[in-house]
């Protein structure tokens, strides 16, 4: 069963806990470039991070169907990876990967 846009919006607001500037700044780091499916600047996560910045700068009423689909994908990714917390998460590929997707698990709301 797919989620409603209201459900996606609420989860998006809960899970994507980095600001557009925080995401943009992180995408410029070596940590960001070091993780992902390609292990370089062209990973799926980094591409997603760029889309997330665009979505976060778009008014809710102006979001396209494709943006809503991506928001649902982002929420699913974050939820799956938050269920897999490593022993030392602070300086880990796990954290860097989540940050490419707009979620810093070290913030107060973490993966709770």
Backbone as XML, in Angstrom:
<?xml version="1.0"?>
<chain id="A" units="angstrom">
  <residue number="1" name="UNK">
    <atom name="N" x="0.840" y="-1.172" z="0.000"/>
    <atom name="CA" x="0.000" y="0.000" z="0.000"/>
    <atom name="C" x="0.890" y="1.242" z="0.000"/>
  </residue>
  <residue number="2" name="UNK">
    <atom name="N" x="0.656" y="2.126" z="-0.912"/>
    <atom name="CA" x="1.484" y="3.329" z="-0.973"/>
    <atom name="C" x="0.965" y="4.369" z="0.020"/>
  </residue>
  <residue number="3" name="UNK">
    <atom name="N" x="1.853" y="5.240" z="0.406"/>
    <atom name="CA" x="1.528" y="6.266" z="1.395"/>
    <atom name="C" x="0.876" y="7.463" z="0.718"/>
  </residue>
  <residue number="4" name="UNK">
    <atom name="N" x="0.061" y="8.164" z="1.487"/>
    <atom name="CA" x="-0.540" y="9.391" z="0.987"/>
    <atom name="C" x="0.512" y="10.498" z="0.989"/>
  </residue>
  <residue number="5" name="UNK">
    <atom name="N" x="0.235" y="11.559" z="0.264"/>
    <atom name="CA" x="1.156" y="12.693" z="0.260"/>
    <atom name="C" x="1.276" y="13.304" z="1.649"/>
  </residue>
  <residue number="6" name="UNK">
    <atom name="N" x="0.214" y="13.299" z="2.409"/>
    <atom name="CA" x="0.284" y="13.814" z="3.782"/>
    <atom name="C" x="1.246" y="12.983" z="4.625"/>
  </residue>
  <residue number="7" name="UNK">
    <atom name="N" x="1.195" y="11.656" z="4.464"/>
    <atom name="CA" x="2.110" y="10.775" z="5.199"/>
    <atom name="C" x="3.549" y="10.990" z="4.743"/>
  </residue>
  <residue number="8" name="UNK">
    <atom name="N" x="3.751" y="11.098" z="3.447"/>
    <atom name="CA" x="5.096" y="11.345" z="2.918"/>
    <atom name="C" x="5.628" y="12.667" z="3.450"/>
  </residue>
  <residue number="9" name="UNK">
    <atom name="N" x="4.809" y="13.706" z="3.420"/>
    <atom name="CA" x="5.221" y="15.029" z="3.880"/>
    <atom name="C" x="5.658" y="14.990" z="5.349"/>
  </residue>
  <residue number="10" name="UNK">
    <atom name="N" x="4.861" y="14.321" z="6.180"/>
    <atom name="CA" x="5.191" y="14.258" z="7.605"/>
    <atom name="C" x="6.494" y="13.501" z="7.837"/>
  </residue>
  <residue number="11" name="UNK">
    <atom name="N" x="6.641" y="12.346" z="7.193"/>
    <atom name="CA" x="7.883" y="11.572" z="7.357"/>
    <atom name="C" x="9.074" y="12.336" z="6.800"/>
  </residue>
  <residue number="12" name="UNK">
    <atom name="N" x="8.893" y="13.004" z="5.673"/>
    <atom name="CA" x="9.960" y="13.814" z="5.066"/>
    <atom name="C" x="10.436" y="14.870" z="6.063"/>
  </residue>
  <residue number="13" name="UNK">
    <atom name="N" x="9.490" y="15.561" z="6.671"/>
    <atom name="CA" x="9.831" y="16.627" z="7.625"/>
    <atom name="C" x="10.510" y="16.050" z="8.871"/>
  </residue>
  <residue number="14" name="UNK">
    <atom name="N" x="10.147" y="14.827" z="9.255"/>
    <atom name="CA" x="10.760" y="14.180" z="10.413"/>
    <atom name="C" x="12.151" y="13.641" z="10.099"/>
  </residue>
  <residue number="15" name="UNK">
    <atom name="N" x="12.326" y="13.088" z="8.921"/>
    <atom name="CA" x="13.561" y="12.369" z="8.589"/>
    <atom name="C" x="14.637" y="13.221" z="7.926"/>
  </residue>
  <residue number="16" name="UNK">
    <atom name="N" x="14.268" y="14.107" z="7.046"/>
    <atom name="CA" x="15.262" y="14.934" z="6.348"/>
    <atom name="C" x="15.564" y="16.109" z="7.281"/>
  </residue>
  <residue number="17" name="UNK">
    <atom name="N" x="16.557" y="15.900" z="8.148"/>
    <atom name="CA" x="16.819" y="16.840" z="9.230"/>
    <atom name="C" x="17.986" y="17.794" z="8.965"/>
  </residue>
  <residue number="18" name="UNK">
    <atom name="N" x="18.457" y="17.821" z="7.735"/>
    <atom name="CA" x="19.523" y="18.755" z="7.361"/>
    <atom name="C" x="18.932" y="19.870" z="6.497"/>
  </residue>
  <residue number="19" name="UNK">
    <atom name="N" x="19.458" y="21.067" z="6.671"/>
    <atom name="CA" x="19.012" y="22.201" z="5.856"/>
    <atom name="C" x="19.623" y="22.089" z="4.459"/>
  </residue>
  <residue number="20" name="UNK">
    <atom name="N" x="19.073" y="22.793" z="3.489"/>
    <atom name="CA" x="19.682" y="22.787" z="2.161"/>
    <atom name="C" x="21.171" y="23.166" z="2.209"/>
  </residue>
  <residue number="21" name="UNK">
    <atom name="N" x="21.525" y="24.173" z="2.988"/>
    <atom name="CA" x="22.935" y="24.597" z="3.081"/>
    <atom name="C" x="23.800" y="23.499" z="3.694"/>
  </residue>
  <residue number="22" name="UNK">
    <atom name="N" x="23.301" y="22.844" z="4.744"/>
    <atom name="CA" x="24.061" y="21.750" z="5.361"/>
    <atom name="C" x="24.311" y="20.635" z="4.346"/>
  </residue>
  <residue number="23" name="UNK">
    <atom name="N" x="23.289" y="20.306" z="3.572"/>
    <atom name="CA" x="23.443" y="19.251" z="2.560"/>
    <atom name="C" x="24.449" y="19.691" z="1.495"/>
  </residue>
  <residue number="24" name="UNK">
    <atom name="N" x="24.278" y="20.895" z="0.982"/>
    <atom name="CA" x="25.208" y="21.399" z="-0.048"/>
    <atom name="C" x="26.644" y="21.397" z="0.461"/>
  </residue>
  <residue number="25" name="UNK">
    <atom name="N" x="26.845" y="21.860" z="1.677"/>
    <atom name="CA" x="28.199" y="21.878" z="2.250"/>
    <atom name="C" x="28.744" y="20.466" z="2.389"/>
  </residue>
  <residue number="26" name="UNK">
    <atom name="N" x="27.912" y="19.537" z="2.874"/>
    <atom name="CA" x="28.374" y="18.166" z="3.042"/>
    <atom name="C" x="28.712" y="17.525" z="1.706"/>
  </residue>
  <residue number="27" name="UNK">
    <atom name="N" x="27.936" y="17.796" z="0.674"/>
    <atom name="CA" x="28.194" y="17.197" z="-0.642"/>
    <atom name="C" x="29.553" y="17.610" z="-1.208"/>
  </residue>
  <residue number="28" name="UNK">
    <atom name="N" x="30.144" y="18.663" z="-0.656"/>
    <atom name="CA" x="31.467" y="19.121" z="-1.119"/>
    <atom name="C" x="32.614" y="18.426" z="-0.391"/>
  </residue>
  <residue number="29" name="UNK">
    <atom name="N" x="32.319" y="17.574" z="0.588"/>
    <atom name="CA" x="33.363" y="16.953" z="1.400"/>
    <atom name="C" x="33.867" y="15.639" z="0.818"/>
  </residue>
  <residue number="30" name="UNK">
    <atom name="N" x="35.038" y="15.256" z="1.272"/>
    <atom name="CA" x="35.598" y="13.963" z="0.887"/>
    <atom name="C" x="34.750" y="12.821" z="1.441"/>
  </residue>
  <residue number="31" name="UNK">
    <atom name="N" x="34.195" y="13.002" z="2.641"/>
    <atom name="CA" x="33.341" y="11.968" z="3.227"/>
    <atom name="C" x="32.152" y="11.678" z="2.318"/>
  </residue>
  <residue number="32" name="UNK">
    <atom name="N" x="31.546" y="12.710" z="1.798"/>
    <atom name="CA" x="30.409" y="12.533" z="0.896"/>
    <atom name="C" x="30.821" y="11.772" z="-0.357"/>
  </residue>
  <residue number="33" name="UNK">
    <atom name="N" x="31.954" y="12.140" z="-0.914"/>
    <atom name="CA" x="32.414" y="11.508" z="-2.156"/>
    <atom name="C" x="32.901" y="10.071" z="-1.944"/>
  </residue>
  <residue number="34" name="UNK">
    <atom name="N" x="33.210" y="9.720" z="-0.702"/>
    <atom name="CA" x="33.816" y="8.415" z="-0.437"/>
    <atom name="C" x="32.812" y="7.279" z="-0.290"/>
  </residue>
  <residue number="35" name="UNK">
    <atom name="N" x="31.514" y="7.605" z="-0.227"/>
    <atom name="CA" x="30.510" y="6.558" z="0.000"/>
    <atom name="C" x="29.522" y="6.493" z="-1.154"/>
  </residue>
  <residue number="36" name="UNK">
    <atom name="N" x="28.785" y="5.422" z="-1.165"/>
    <atom name="CA" x="27.748" y="5.275" z="-2.184"/>
    <atom name="C" x="28.032" y="4.134" z="-3.118"/>
  </residue>
  <residue number="37" name="UNK">
    <atom name="N" x="27.125" y="3.957" z="-4.046"/>
    <atom name="CA" x="27.203" y="2.811" z="-4.944"/>
    <atom name="C" x="28.369" y="2.892" z="-5.924"/>
  </residue>
  <residue number="38" name="UNK">
    <atom name="N" x="28.843" y="4.101" z="-6.215"/>
    <atom name="CA" x="29.977" y="4.208" z="-7.133"/>
    <atom name="C" x="31.258" y="4.604" z="-6.418"/>
  </residue>
  <residue number="39" name="UNK">
    <atom name="N" x="31.144" y="5.066" z="-5.164"/>
    <atom name="CA" x="32.317" y="5.464" z="-4.407"/>
    <atom name="C" x="32.998" y="6.691" z="-4.988"/>
  </residue>
  <residue number="40" name="UNK">
    <atom name="N" x="32.257" y="7.524" z="-5.704"/>
    <atom name="CA" x="32.850" y="8.746" z="-6.253"/>
    <atom name="C" x="31.807" y="9.852" z="-6.270"/>
  </residue>
  <residue number="41" name="UNK">
    <atom name="N" x="32.114" y="10.926" z="-6.937"/>
    <atom name="CA" x="31.251" y="12.106" z="-6.946"/>
    <atom name="C" x="29.924" y="11.873" z="-7.668"/>
  </residue>
  <residue number="42" name="UNK">
    <atom name="N" x="29.761" y="10.757" z="-8.353"/>
    <atom name="CA" x="28.542" y="10.510" z="-9.125"/>
    <atom name="C" x="27.652" y="9.437" z="-8.515"/>
  </residue>
  <residue number="43" name="UNK">
    <atom name="N" x="27.704" y="9.266" z="-7.212"/>
    <atom name="CA" x="26.909" y="8.212" z="-6.588"/>
    <atom name="C" x="25.428" y="8.572" z="-6.563"/>
  </residue>
  <residue number="44" name="UNK">
    <atom name="N" x="24.605" y="7.567" z="-6.406"/>
    <atom name="CA" x="23.163" y="7.758" z="-6.313"/>
    <atom name="C" x="22.818" y="8.666" z="-5.133"/>
  </residue>
  <residue number="45" name="UNK">
    <atom name="N" x="23.487" y="8.470" z="-4.004"/>
    <atom name="CA" x="23.220" y="9.281" z="-2.821"/>
    <atom name="C" x="23.540" y="10.747" z="-3.033"/>
  </residue>
  <residue number="46" name="UNK">
    <atom name="N" x="24.639" y="11.031" z="-3.698"/>
    <atom name="CA" x="25.011" y="12.428" z="-3.954"/>
    <atom name="C" x="24.020" y="13.065" z="-4.931"/>
  </residue>
  <residue number="47" name="UNK">
    <atom name="N" x="23.627" y="12.311" z="-5.941"/>
    <atom name="CA" x="22.600" y="12.832" z="-6.864"/>
    <atom name="C" x="21.302" y="13.089" z="-6.114"/>
  </residue>
  <residue number="48" name="UNK">
    <atom name="N" x="20.960" y="12.172" z="-5.205"/>
    <atom name="CA" x="19.763" y="12.345" z="-4.403"/>
    <atom name="C" x="19.877" y="13.600" z="-3.539"/>
  </residue>
  <residue number="49" name="UNK">
    <atom name="N" x="21.037" y="13.817" z="-2.936"/>
    <atom name="CA" x="21.248" y="15.003" z="-2.107"/>
    <atom name="C" x="20.975" y="16.287" z="-2.865"/>
  </residue>
  <residue number="50" name="UNK">
    <atom name="N" x="21.399" y="16.328" z="-4.107"/>
    <atom name="CA" x="21.149" y="17.520" z="-4.930"/>
    <atom name="C" x="19.656" y="17.707" z="-5.179"/>
  </residue>
  <residue number="51" name="UNK">
    <atom name="N" x="18.951" y="16.611" z="-5.410"/>
    <atom name="CA" x="17.492" y="16.689" z="-5.606"/>
    <atom name="C" x="16.790" y="17.103" z="-4.318"/>
  </residue>
  <residue number="52" name="UNK">
    <atom name="N" x="17.291" y="16.615" z="-3.183"/>
    <atom name="CA" x="16.703" y="16.965" z="-1.890"/>
    <atom name="C" x="16.813" y="18.459" z="-1.646"/>
  </residue>
  <residue number="53" name="UNK">
    <atom name="N" x="17.962" y="19.041" z="-1.960"/>
    <atom name="CA" x="18.138" y="20.496" z="-1.804"/>
    <atom name="C" x="17.086" y="21.230" z="-2.629"/>
  </residue>
  <residue number="54" name="UNK">
    <atom name="N" x="16.907" y="20.804" z="-3.857"/>
    <atom name="CA" x="15.915" y="21.424" z="-4.741"/>
    <atom name="C" x="14.501" y="21.295" z="-4.154"/>
  </residue>
  <residue number="55" name="UNK">
    <atom name="N" x="14.166" y="20.109" z="-3.667"/>
    <atom name="CA" x="12.842" y="19.869" z="-3.092"/>
    <atom name="C" x="12.633" y="20.742" z="-1.856"/>
  </residue>
  <residue number="56" name="UNK">
    <atom name="N" x="13.647" y="20.811" z="-1.000"/>
    <atom name="CA" x="13.499" y="21.600" z="0.227"/>
    <atom name="C" x="13.325" y="23.088" z="-0.070"/>
  </residue>
  <residue number="57" name="UNK">
    <atom name="N" x="13.760" y="23.527" z="-1.225"/>
    <atom name="CA" x="13.620" y="24.933" z="-1.612"/>
    <atom name="C" x="12.363" y="25.186" z="-2.446"/>
  </residue>
  <residue number="58" name="UNK">
    <atom name="N" x="11.536" y="24.176" z="-2.572"/>
    <atom name="CA" x="10.290" y="24.285" z="-3.340"/>
    <atom name="C" x="9.114" y="24.319" z="-2.375"/>
  </residue>
  <residue number="59" name="UNK">
    <atom name="N" x="8.163" y="25.198" z="-2.628"/>
    <atom name="CA" x="6.944" y="25.231" z="-1.818"/>
    <atom name="C" x="6.189" y="23.917" z="-1.981"/>
  </residue>
  <residue number="60" name="UNK">
    <atom name="N" x="5.601" y="23.446" z="-0.907"/>
    <atom name="CA" x="4.865" y="22.176" z="-0.919"/>
    <atom name="C" x="3.849" y="22.124" z="-2.050"/>
  </residue>
  <residue number="61" name="UNK">
    <atom name="N" x="3.114" y="23.202" z="-2.251"/>
    <atom name="CA" x="2.072" y="23.223" z="-3.278"/>
    <atom name="C" x="2.631" y="23.194" z="-4.696"/>
  </residue>
  <residue number="62" name="UNK">
    <atom name="N" x="3.929" y="23.449" z="-4.848"/>
    <atom name="CA" x="4.546" y="23.487" z="-6.174"/>
    <atom name="C" x="5.342" y="22.224" z="-6.494"/>
  </residue>
  <residue number="63" name="UNK">
    <atom name="N" x="5.336" y="21.242" z="-5.598"/>
    <atom name="CA" x="6.098" y="20.016" z="-5.830"/>
    <atom name="C" x="5.492" y="19.211" z="-6.982"/>
  </residue>
  <residue number="64" name="UNK">
    <atom name="N" x="6.354" y="18.678" z="-7.825"/>
    <atom name="CA" x="5.909" y="17.861" z="-8.954"/>
    <atom name="C" x="5.681" y="16.416" z="-8.498"/>
  </residue>
  <residue number="65" name="UNK">
    <atom name="N" x="5.018" y="15.640" z="-9.335"/>
    <atom name="CA" x="4.820" y="14.219" z="-9.040"/>
    <atom name="C" x="6.170" y="13.524" z="-8.861"/>
  </residue>
  <residue number="66" name="UNK">
    <atom name="N" x="7.135" y="13.867" z="-9.696"/>
    <atom name="CA" x="8.466" y="13.274" z="-9.587"/>
    <atom name="C" x="9.151" y="13.619" z="-8.274"/>
  </residue>
  <residue number="67" name="UNK">
    <atom name="N" x="8.936" y="14.832" z="-7.798"/>
    <atom name="CA" x="9.517" y="15.220" z="-6.516"/>
    <atom name="C" x="8.850" y="14.465" z="-5.368"/>
  </residue>
  <residue number="68" name="UNK">
    <atom name="N" x="7.534" y="14.305" z="-5.429"/>
    <atom name="CA" x="6.848" y="13.510" z="-4.405"/>
    <atom name="C" x="7.361" y="12.070" z="-4.412"/>
  </residue>
  <residue number="69" name="UNK">
    <atom name="N" x="7.573" y="11.507" z="-5.589"/>
    <atom name="CA" x="8.110" y="10.147" z="-5.689"/>
    <atom name="C" x="9.494" y="10.070" z="-5.062"/>
  </residue>
  <residue number="70" name="UNK">
    <atom name="N" x="10.321" y="11.077" z="-5.325"/>
    <atom name="CA" x="11.669" y="11.072" z="-4.758"/>
    <atom name="C" x="11.616" y="11.235" z="-3.236"/>
  </residue>
  <residue number="71" name="UNK">
    <atom name="N" x="10.723" y="12.065" z="-2.750"/>
    <atom name="CA" x="10.575" y="12.228" z="-1.306"/>
    <atom name="C" x="10.235" y="10.892" z="-0.645"/>
  </residue>
  <residue number="72" name="UNK">
    <atom name="N" x="9.344" y="10.130" z="-1.242"/>
    <atom name="CA" x="8.982" y="8.814" z="-0.700"/>
    <atom name="C" x="10.192" y="7.885" z="-0.723"/>
  </residue>
  <residue number="73" name="UNK">
    <atom name="N" x="10.975" y="7.939" z="-1.798"/>
    <atom name="CA" x="12.184" y="7.121" z="-1.907"/>
    <atom name="C" x="13.187" y="7.497" z="-0.817"/>
  </residue>
  <residue number="74" name="UNK">
    <atom name="N" x="13.363" y="8.780" z="-0.581"/>
    <atom name="CA" x="14.297" y="9.266" z="0.441"/>
    <atom name="C" x="13.879" y="8.780" z="1.821"/>
  </residue>
  <residue number="75" name="UNK">
    <atom name="N" x="12.604" y="8.926" z="2.138"/>
    <atom name="CA" x="12.098" y="8.487" z="3.437"/>
    <atom name="C" x="12.332" y="6.989" z="3.615"/>
  </residue>
  <residue number="76" name="UNK">
    <atom name="N" x="12.064" y="6.207" z="2.590"/>
    <atom name="CA" x="12.294" y="4.764" z="2.657"/>
    <atom name="C" x="13.756" y="4.430" z="2.887"/>
  </residue>
  <residue number="77" name="UNK">
    <atom name="N" x="14.642" y="5.120" z="2.171"/>
    <atom name="CA" x="16.083" y="4.897" z="2.324"/>
    <atom name="C" x="16.513" y="5.194" z="3.761"/>
  </residue>
  <residue number="78" name="UNK">
    <atom name="N" x="16.117" y="6.355" z="4.260"/>
    <atom name="CA" x="16.512" y="6.748" z="5.618"/>
    <atom name="C" x="15.966" y="5.749" z="6.639"/>
  </residue>
  <residue number="79" name="UNK">
    <atom name="N" x="14.704" y="5.369" z="6.505"/>
    <atom name="CA" x="14.116" y="4.408" z="7.453"/>
    <atom name="C" x="14.862" y="3.081" z="7.448"/>
  </residue>
  <residue number="80" name="UNK">
    <atom name="N" x="15.196" y="2.557" z="6.268"/>
    <atom name="CA" x="15.924" y="1.281" z="6.183"/>
    <atom name="C" x="17.293" y="1.394" z="6.824"/>
  </residue>
  <residue number="81" name="UNK">
    <atom name="N" x="18.016" y="2.468" z="6.532"/>
    <atom name="CA" x="19.375" y="2.594" z="7.048"/>
    <atom name="C" x="19.418" y="2.946" z="8.530"/>
  </residue>
  <residue number="82" name="UNK">
    <atom name="N" x="18.406" y="3.608" z="9.025"/>
    <atom name="CA" x="18.353" y="3.889" z="10.467"/>
    <atom name="C" x="18.153" y="2.610" z="11.277"/>
  </residue>
  <residue number="83" name="UNK">
    <atom name="N" x="17.679" y="1.570" z="10.647"/>
    <atom name="CA" x="17.500" y="0.289" z="11.330"/>
    <atom name="C" x="18.804" y="-0.509" z="11.399"/>
  </residue>
  <residue number="84" name="UNK">
    <atom name="N" x="19.890" y="0.036" z="10.841"/>
    <atom name="CA" x="21.163" y="-0.688" z="10.744"/>
    <atom name="C" x="22.311" y="0.091" z="11.382"/>
  </residue>
  <residue number="85" name="UNK">
    <atom name="N" x="22.120" y="0.625" z="12.565"/>
    <atom name="CA" x="23.121" y="1.468" z="13.212"/>
    <atom name="C" x="24.382" y="0.651" z="13.529"/>
  </residue>
  <residue number="86" name="UNK">
    <atom name="N" x="25.559" y="1.121" z="13.064"/>
    <atom name="CA" x="26.796" y="0.404" z="13.361"/>
    <atom name="C" x="27.273" y="0.690" z="14.791"/>
  </residue>
  <residue number="87" name="UNK">
    <atom name="N" x="28.302" y="-0.031" z="15.229"/>
    <atom name="CA" x="28.845" y="0.144" z="16.581"/>
    <atom name="C" x="29.410" y="1.533" z="16.817"/>
  </residue>
  <residue number="88" name="UNK">
    <atom name="N" x="30.085" y="2.107" z="15.835"/>
    <atom name="CA" x="30.704" y="3.429" z="15.986"/>
    <atom name="C" x="30.177" y="4.334" z="14.878"/>
  </residue>
  <residue number="89" name="UNK">
    <atom name="N" x="28.963" y="4.862" z="15.054"/>
    <atom name="CA" x="28.302" y="5.561" z="13.950"/>
    <atom name="C" x="28.850" y="6.949" z="13.607"/>
  </residue>
  <residue number="90" name="UNK">
    <atom name="N" x="29.494" y="7.624" z="14.567"/>
    <atom name="CA" x="29.817" y="9.036" z="14.345"/>
    <atom name="C" x="30.727" y="9.279" z="13.148"/>
  </residue>
  <residue number="91" name="UNK">
    <atom name="N" x="31.753" y="8.485" z="12.977"/>
    <atom name="CA" x="32.694" y="8.657" z="11.864"/>
    <atom name="C" x="32.624" y="7.441" z="10.943"/>
  </residue>
  <residue number="92" name="UNK">
    <atom name="N" x="31.450" y="7.190" z="10.410"/>
    <atom name="CA" x="31.261" y="5.957" z="9.636"/>
    <atom name="C" x="30.702" y="6.232" z="8.245"/>
  </residue>
  <residue number="93" name="UNK">
    <atom name="N" x="30.949" y="5.288" z="7.353"/>
    <atom name="CA" x="30.352" y="5.353" z="6.017"/>
    <atom name="C" x="28.831" y="5.386" z="6.117"/>
  </residue>
  <residue number="94" name="UNK">
    <atom name="N" x="28.284" y="4.686" z="7.105"/>
    <atom name="CA" x="26.834" y="4.663" z="7.336"/>
    <atom name="C" x="26.326" y="6.094" z="7.525"/>
  </residue>
  <residue number="95" name="UNK">
    <atom name="N" x="26.989" y="6.861" z="8.393"/>
    <atom name="CA" x="26.566" y="8.243" z="8.632"/>
    <atom name="C" x="26.728" y="9.080" z="7.377"/>
  </residue>
  <residue number="96" name="UNK">
    <atom name="N" x="27.871" y="8.950" z="6.695"/>
    <atom name="CA" x="28.124" y="9.770" z="5.500"/>
    <atom name="C" x="27.067" y="9.474" z="4.430"/>
  </residue>
  <residue number="97" name="UNK">
    <atom name="N" x="26.714" y="8.212" z="4.294"/>
    <atom name="CA" x="25.709" y="7.845" z="3.304"/>
    <atom name="C" x="24.359" y="8.480" z="3.643"/>
  </residue>
  <residue number="98" name="UNK">
    <atom name="N" x="23.954" y="8.395" z="4.897"/>
    <atom name="CA" x="22.697" y="9.016" z="5.304"/>
    <atom name="C" x="22.727" y="10.524" z="5.090"/>
  </residue>
  <residue number="99" name="UNK">
    <atom name="N" x="23.856" y="11.147" z="5.345"/>
    <atom name="CA" x="23.952" y="12.590" z="5.161"/>
    <atom name="C" x="23.827" y="12.969" z="3.688"/>
  </residue>
  <residue number="100" name="UNK">
    <atom name="N" x="24.310" y="12.121" z="2.777"/>
    <atom name="CA" x="24.085" y="12.375" z="1.353"/>
    <atom name="C" x="22.594" y="12.403" z="1.039"/>
  </residue>
  <residue number="101" name="UNK">
    <atom name="N" x="21.813" y="11.693" z="1.843"/>
    <atom name="CA" x="20.364" y="11.615" z="1.654"/>
    <atom name="C" x="19.618" y="12.588" z="2.564"/>
  </residue>
  <residue number="102" name="UNK">
    <atom name="N" x="20.337" y="13.551" z="3.163"/>
    <atom name="CA" x="19.701" y="14.633" z="3.915"/>
    <atom name="C" x="19.411" y="14.344" z="5.369"/>
  </residue>
  <residue number="103" name="UNK">
    <atom name="N" x="19.971" y="13.265" z="5.908"/>
    <atom name="CA" x="19.701" y="12.890" z="7.301"/>
    <atom name="C" x="21.015" y="12.733" z="8.066"/>
  </residue>
  <residue number="104" name="UNK">
    <atom name="N" x="21.203" y="13.547" z="9.106"/>
    <atom name="CA" x="22.363" y="13.389" z="9.982"/>
    <atom name="C" x="21.916" y="12.648" z="11.235"/>
  </residue>
  <residue number="105" name="UNK">
    <atom name="N" x="22.302" y="11.389" z="11.388"/>
    <atom name="CA" x="21.849" y="10.604" z="12.539"/>
    <atom name="C" x="22.466" y="11.062" z="13.857"/>
  </residue>
  <residue number="106" name="UNK">
    <atom name="N" x="23.421" y="11.968" z="13.826"/>
    <atom name="CA" x="24.035" y="12.466" z="15.055"/>
    <atom name="C" x="23.302" y="13.678" z="15.625"/>
  </residue>
  <residue number="107" name="UNK">
    <atom name="N" x="22.321" y="14.184" z="14.910"/>
    <atom name="CA" x="21.505" y="15.281" z="15.440"/>
    <atom name="C" x="20.605" y="14.735" z="16.540"/>
  </residue>
  <residue number="108" name="UNK">
    <atom name="N" x="20.042" y="15.612" z="17.334"/>
    <atom name="CA" x="19.241" y="15.215" z="18.489"/>
    <atom name="C" x="18.135" y="14.222" z="18.151"/>
  </residue>
  <residue number="109" name="UNK">
    <atom name="N" x="17.492" y="14.396" z="16.984"/>
    <atom name="CA" x="16.400" y="13.494" z="16.635"/>
    <atom name="C" x="16.902" y="12.163" z="16.074"/>
  </residue>
  <residue number="110" name="UNK">
    <atom name="N" x="18.155" y="12.142" z="15.657"/>
    <atom name="CA" x="18.816" y="10.925" z="15.214"/>
    <atom name="C" x="17.958" y="9.994" z="14.389"/>
  </residue>
  <residue number="111" name="UNK">
    <atom name="N" x="18.031" y="8.732" z="14.686"/>
    <atom name="CA" x="17.260" y="7.720" z="13.956"/>
    <atom name="C" x="16.056" y="7.254" z="14.761"/>
  </residue>
  <residue number="112" name="UNK">
    <atom name="N" x="15.710" y="8.017" z="15.768"/>
    <atom name="CA" x="14.569" y="7.639" z="16.615"/>
    <atom name="C" x="13.256" y="7.793" z="15.886"/>
  </residue>
</chain>
